[in-house]
Amino acid sequence: MEGAGNDAASTVSPIAQWRDDFSRAFQYYLDRSTPHPVQRWLGTLALAAIYVLRIYYVRGFYVVSYGLGIYILNLLIGFLSPKADPELEVLGGASLPTKDTDEFKPFVRRLPEFKFWYAITKAFCVAFLMTFLSVLDVPVFWPILLCYWIVLFILTMKRQISHMIKYKYVPFNAGKQRYTGKKSGISRD
């Protein structure tokens, strides 16, 4: 009699089982894509091209595209910003070196590259799905939105670049840094 109760409790509904299997498979492929940034970004670029073609084809959903642009700009700011912002750390001092005598601390992003890629990819997928809902196709004069977004982008990037120059950090690197040895006048024979 006790076995019948345990079987009912251990039986999982087919929908929950499918969701768990899908989630596990999705996470597996997401984990496998981690060491391949070029392929991931090319896939996202293809997804963005499909979205742009959809917007061009239906000639609408400009408010959705504007919202997508603002969201991507927000993600870009997080991607280019250090995790520990020197302007916000008043008592602790700057965490990035501001003088040649300061200790070197590696640049750690507020938004890591993988999370940046994943958020942009999800945003394009959601925006693409939103283009199938006619209630979201609000009639607007799109050149005004485009001009406003360009001005917002320029002002935001100007502020971000001046922050980078002020605190002397570069959020990009060209691979692994190698130790070149001490640069001294003494030669070893």
KOLNU-404773 format. One record per residue (C-alpha): residue number from 1; residue in one letter; x, y, z. Coordinates in steps of 0.1 Angstrom, whole numbers. Example, Ala and Ser with C-alpha at 12.3 -4.5 7.8 and 13.67 -1.06 7.14 Angstrom:
2
+------+------+-------+-------+-------+
! resi ! resn !  east ! north !    up !
+------+------+-------+-------+-------+
!    1 !    a !   123 !   -45 !    78 !
!    2 !    s !   137 !   -11 !    71 !
+------+------+-------+-------+-------+
end
This chain:
189
+------+------+-------+-------+-------+
! resi ! resn !  east ! north !    up !
+------+------+-------+-------+-------+
!    1 !    m !     0 !     0 !     0 !
!    2 !    e !    29 !    24 !     8 !
!    3 !    g !    44 !    18 !   -26 !
!    4 !    a !    14 !    32 !   -45 !
!    5 !    g !    18 !    66 !   -27 !
!    6 !    n !    55 !    68 !   -35 !
!    7 !    d !    49 !    60 !   -72 !
!    8 !    a !    24 !    89 !   -75 !
!    9 !    a !    48 !   113 !   -57 !
!   10 !    s !    78 !   103 !   -78 !
!   11 !    t !    59 !   105 !  -111 !
!   12 !    v !    67 !   138 !  -128 !
!   13 !    s !    42 !   153 !  -153 !
!   14 !    p !    53 !   150 !  -189 !
!   15 !    i !    54 !   188 !  -193 !
!   16 !    a !    77 !   193 !  -163 !
!   17 !    q !    99 !   164 !  -176 !
!   18 !    w !   101 !   180 !  -210 !
!   19 !    r !   109 !   214 !  -195 !
!   20 !    d !   137 !   199 !  -174 !
!   21 !    d !   151 !   179 !  -203 !
!   22 !    f !   150 !   211 !  -225 !
!   23 !    s !   166 !   232 !  -198 !
!   24 !    r !   194 !   206 !  -193 !
!   25 !    a !   201 !   203 !  -231 !
!   26 !    f !   200 !   241 !  -235 !
!   27 !    q !   225 !   246 !  -207 !
!   28 !    y !   247 !   219 !  -222 !
!   29 !    y !   249 !   236 !  -255 !
!   30 !    l !   253 !   270 !  -239 !
!   31 !    d !   282 !   257 !  -218 !
!   32 !    r !   298 !   242 !  -250 !
!   33 !    s !   295 !   275 !  -268 !
!   34 !    t !   315 !   294 !  -241 !
!   35 !    p !   350 !   289 !  -255 !
!   36 !    h !   339 !   299 !  -290 !
!   37 !    p !   333 !   337 !  -289 !
!   38 !    v !   337 !   343 !  -326 !
!   39 !    q !   311 !   317 !  -336 !
!   40 !    r !   287 !   330 !  -309 !
!   41 !    w !   290 !   366 !  -321 !
!   42 !    l !   286 !   355 !  -357 !
!   43 !    g !   254 !   337 !  -348 !
!   44 !    t !   241 !   368 !  -330 !
!   45 !    l !   251 !   389 !  -360 !
!   46 !    a !   230 !   366 !  -382 !
!   47 !    l !   201 !   369 !  -358 !
!   48 !    a !   204 !   407 !  -359 !
!   49 !    a !   204 !   406 !  -397 !
!   50 !    i !   172 !   385 !  -396 !
!   51 !    y !   157 !   410 !  -373 !
!   52 !    v !   166 !   440 !  -394 !
!   53 !    l !   152 !   422 !  -425 !
!   54 !    r !   120 !   416 !  -406 !
!   55 !    i !   117 !   452 !  -397 !
!   56 !    y !   125 !   463 !  -432 !
!   57 !    y !   100 !   438 !  -447 !
!   58 !    v !    70 !   448 !  -424 !
!   59 !    r !    80 !   485 !  -424 !
!   60 !    g !    70 !   490 !  -388 !
!   61 !    f !    78 !   482 !  -351 !
!   62 !    y !   101 !   511 !  -349 !
!   63 !    v !    93 !   516 !  -312 !
!   64 !    v !   103 !   480 !  -305 !
!   65 !    s !   136 !   486 !  -324 !
!   66 !    y !   142 !   518 !  -305 !
!   67 !    g !   137 !   500 !  -272 !
!   68 !    l !   161 !   473 !  -284 !
!   69 !    g !   187 !   499 !  -292 !
!   70 !    i !   184 !   516 !  -258 !
!   71 !    y !   187 !   481 !  -241 !
!   72 !    i !   218 !   473 !  -262 !
!   73 !    l !   233 !   507 !  -253 !
!   74 !    n !   227 !   500 !  -216 !
!   75 !    l !   244 !   466 !  -220 !
!   76 !    l !   273 !   482 !  -238 !
!   77 !    i !   279 !   506 !  -210 !
!   78 !    g !   280 !   477 !  -185 !
!   79 !    f !   304 !   459 !  -208 !
!   80 !    l !   328 !   488 !  -211 !
!   81 !    s !   327 !   498 !  -174 !
!   82 !    p !   349 !   484 !  -147 !
!   83 !    k !   333 !   463 !  -120 !
!   84 !    a !   347 !   485 !   -93 !
!   85 !    d !   341 !   521 !  -105 !
!   86 !    p !   368 !   545 !   -92 !
!   87 !    e !   343 !   574 !   -91 !
!   88 !    l !   320 !   554 !   -68 !
!   89 !    e !   347 !   543 !   -44 !
!   90 !    v !   353 !   574 !   -24 !
!   91 !    l !   368 !   559 !     7 !
!   92 !    g !   385 !   529 !    -7 !
!   93 !    g !   405 !   548 !   -34 !
!   94 !    a !   407 !   540 !   -70 !
!   95 !    s !   409 !   503 !   -78 !
!   96 !    l !   424 !   509 !  -112 !
!   97 !    p !   459 !   523 !  -114 !
!   98 !    t !   459 !   561 !  -121 !
!   99 !    k !   496 !   567 !  -118 !
!  100 !    d !   526 !   547 !  -130 !
!  101 !    t !   536 !   539 !   -94 !
!  102 !    d !   502 !   523 !   -86 !
!  103 !    e !   498 !   486 !   -84 !
!  104 !    f !   485 !   469 !  -115 !
!  105 !    k !   451 !   454 !  -112 !
!  106 !    p !   436 !   437 !  -141 !
!  107 !    f !   405 !   451 !  -157 !
!  108 !    v !   373 !   433 !  -146 !
!  109 !    r !   342 !   442 !  -164 !
!  110 !    r !   309 !   450 !  -147 !
!  111 !    l !   292 !   428 !  -174 !
!  112 !    p !   314 !   399 !  -186 !
!  113 !    e !   316 !   391 !  -223 !
!  114 !    f !   295 !   359 !  -221 !
!  115 !    k !   267 !   375 !  -202 !
!  116 !    f !   268 !   405 !  -226 !
!  117 !    w !   265 !   382 !  -256 !
!  118 !    y !   237 !   361 !  -240 !
!  119 !    a !   217 !   392 !  -231 !
!  120 !    i !   220 !   407 !  -266 !
!  121 !    t !   210 !   374 !  -282 !
!  122 !    k !   180 !   371 !  -259 !
!  123 !    a !   171 !   407 !  -266 !
!  124 !    f !   171 !   401 !  -304 !
!  125 !    c !   150 !   369 !  -300 !
!  126 !    v !   124 !   387 !  -278 !
!  127 !    a !   123 !   418 !  -301 !
!  128 !    f !   119 !   394 !  -331 !
!  129 !    l !    89 !   377 !  -314 !
!  130 !    m !    74 !   411 !  -306 !
!  131 !    t !    73 !   419 !  -343 !
!  132 !    f !    45 !   393 !  -346 !
!  133 !    l !    22 !   412 !  -322 !
!  134 !    s !     4 !   439 !  -342 !
!  135 !    v !    -5 !   458 !  -310 !
!  136 !    l !    31 !   467 !  -306 !
!  137 !    d !    33 !   483 !  -341 !
!  138 !    v !    28 !   519 !  -329 !
!  139 !    p !    29 !   544 !  -358 !
!  140 !    v !    57 !   569 !  -352 !
!  141 !    f !    80 !   590 !  -374 !
!  142 !    w !   110 !   568 !  -373 !
!  143 !    p !   137 !   593 !  -383 !
!  144 !    i !   131 !   612 !  -351 !
!  145 !    l !   137 !   581 !  -330 !
!  146 !    l !   168 !   573 !  -350 !
!  147 !    c !   182 !   608 !  -346 !
!  148 !    y !   174 !   608 !  -309 !
!  149 !    w !   191 !   574 !  -305 !
!  150 !    i !   222 !   585 !  -324 !
!  151 !    v !   225 !   617 !  -302 !
!  152 !    l !   220 !   595 !  -271 !
!  153 !    f !   247 !   571 !  -283 !
!  154 !    i !   272 !   598 !  -290 !
!  155 !    l !   267 !   615 !  -257 !
!  156 !    t !   269 !   583 !  -237 !
!  157 !    m !   300 !   570 !  -255 !
!  158 !    k !   317 !   605 !  -251 !
!  159 !    r !   311 !   602 !  -214 !
!  160 !    q !   323 !   566 !  -213 !
!  161 !    i !   354 !   573 !  -233 !
!  162 !    s !   363 !   603 !  -211 !
!  163 !    h !   359 !   581 !  -181 !
!  164 !    m !   383 !   555 !  -196 !
!  165 !    i !   408 !   583 !  -203 !
!  166 !    k !   405 !   598 !  -169 !
!  167 !    y !   411 !   565 !  -150 !
!  168 !    k !   434 !   550 !  -177 !
!  169 !    y !   418 !   517 !  -184 !
!  170 !    v !   412 !   499 !  -217 !
!  171 !    p !   384 !   474 !  -217 !
!  172 !    f !   398 !   455 !  -246 !
!  173 !    n !   428 !   432 !  -249 !
!  174 !    a !   445 !   414 !  -278 !
!  175 !    g !   450 !   381 !  -261 !
!  176 !    k !   471 !   369 !  -232 !
!  177 !    q !   497 !   393 !  -219 !
!  178 !    r !   532 !   379 !  -218 !
!  179 !    y !   560 !   388 !  -194 !
!  180 !    t !   589 !   403 !  -214 !
!  181 !    g !   614 !   405 !  -186 !
!  182 !    k !   629 !   434 !  -168 !
!  183 !    k !   640 !   463 !  -190 !
!  184 !    s !   673 !   472 !  -175 !
!  185 !    g !   707 !   483 !  -189 !
!  186 !    i !   724 !   452 !  -175 !
!  187 !    s !   731 !   426 !  -202 !
!  188 !    r !   735 !   390 !  -194 !
!  189 !    d !   764 !   372 !  -211 !
+------+------+-------+-------+-------+
end
